[in-house]
Amino acid sequence: MGKTTAKKAHYLQHVDFEGPGFIETWLVEQGFTLTATRFYAPAYTLPDPAAIDLLIVMGGPMGIYDELTYIWLKEEKAFIHGCIAAGVKMLGICLGAQLIADCLEAKVHPAPHKEIGWFGVQTLVSLPDMADGLARWVATLFETNPVVFHWHGDQFDLPAGCLNLLASSANTNQAFVLREQIIGLQFHLEVTKESLAFMLEKGGGELSSEGYLKADLPYVQTATAITASSHYIENCHQLLTMLLNRWLLGTIDI
């Protein structure tokens, strides 16, 4: 897959403040055509899975089981099932990864710790024992224990056939890879300064108050601390670029 061949990407967005961010920048630069389903809008449509090459499922504050409140969740899950069956490549971010995991018959449940802010993730698997492939490459990509942005209270169990690739100090199961088709990330490499500010504006009630951390929420930072660490965004974009280059273009950057 390269720039010379037009490819079609589609993303599912659940709230106006969690869009594709830097993912969109990368896709446009690589010549993808990009369409979207915005479930929060008054009207939305879903494409035929056969008409797309890549599906990105974004995050959101709702849970995957909140189908009575968010009636579109059943339709979204059915669509994800259809894309999995059609062999569409899929990238899930936070809630998106949880939705994909659910469609792969893995459990989603409250995480040991609510995790909001900038925290490192580290590789868990023993690389020499892993077979070659995308999962091994992803584990290698995160060998430096980079700091990434988190905003989640739930987490996925690992779908069948997937390894526990990454963990943070707060939670395990931070990433999974299913063959070359599916990548699920519990954290947000796609955030930009603008999207981060929007998330803080909309979700400020979940954050620790200025001047102290909540004792029962040791992994929830303040808005000031999160903003002060926005310099990590550049490295997140570099990681995401390398990941997408390897997965979608077949180029090796590490």
Rosetta blueprint (number, residue, H / E / L):
1 M L
2 G L
3 K L
4 T L
5 T L
6 A L
7 K L
8 K E
9 A E
10 H E
11 Y E
12 L E
13 Q E
14 H L
15 V L
16 D L
17 F L
18 E L
19 G L
20 P L
21 G L
22 F H
23 I H
24 E H
25 T H
26 W H
27 L H
28 V H
29 E H
30 Q L
31 G L
32 F L
33 T E
34 L E
35 T E
36 A E
37 T E
38 R E
39 F L
40 Y L
41 A L
42 P L
43 A L
44 Y L
45 T L
46 L L
47 P L
48 D L
49 P H
50 A H
51 A H
52 I L
53 D L
54 L E
55 L E
56 I E
57 V E
58 M L
59 G L
60 G L
61 P L
62 M L
63 G L
64 I L
65 Y L
66 D L
67 E L
68 L L
69 T L
70 Y L
71 I L
72 W H
73 L H
74 K H
75 E H
76 E H
77 K H
78 A H
79 F H
80 I H
81 H H
82 G H
83 C H
84 I H
85 A H
86 A L
87 G L
88 V L
89 K E
90 M E
91 L E
92 G E
93 I E
94 C L
95 L H
96 G H
97 A H
98 Q H
99 L H
100 I H
101 A H
102 D H
103 C H
104 L L
105 E L
106 A L
107 K L
108 V E
109 H E
110 P E
111 A E
112 P E
113 H E
114 K E
115 E E
116 I E
117 G E
118 W E
119 F E
120 G E
121 V L
122 Q E
123 T E
124 L L
125 V L
126 S L
127 L H
128 P H
129 D H
130 M L
131 A L
132 D L
133 G L
134 L H
135 A H
136 R H
137 W H
138 V H
139 A H
140 T H
141 L H
142 F L
143 E L
144 T L
145 N L
146 P L
147 V E
148 V E
149 F E
150 H E
151 W E
152 H E
153 G E
154 D E
155 Q E
156 F E
157 D L
158 L L
159 P L
160 A L
161 G L
162 C L
163 L L
164 N L
165 L L
166 L E
167 A E
168 S L
169 S L
170 A L
171 N L
172 T L
173 N L
174 Q L
175 A E
176 F E
177 V E
178 L E
179 R L
180 E L
181 Q L
182 I E
183 I E
184 G E
185 L E
186 Q L
187 F L
188 H E
189 L L
190 E L
191 V L
192 T L
193 K H
194 E H
195 S H
196 L H
197 A H
198 F H
199 M H
200 L H
201 E H
202 K H
203 G H
204 G H
205 G H
206 E H
207 L L
208 S E
209 S L
210 E L
211 G L
212 Y L
213 L L
214 K L
215 A L
216 D L
217 L L
218 P L
219 Y L
220 V E
221 Q L
222 T E
223 A H
224 T H
225 A H
226 I H
227 T H
228 A H
229 S L
230 S L
231 H L
232 Y H
233 I H
234 E H
235 N H
236 C H
237 H H
238 Q H
239 L H
240 L H
241 T H
242 M H
243 L H
244 L H
245 N H
246 R H
247 W H
248 L H
249 L H
250 G L
251 T L
252 I L
253 D L
254 I L
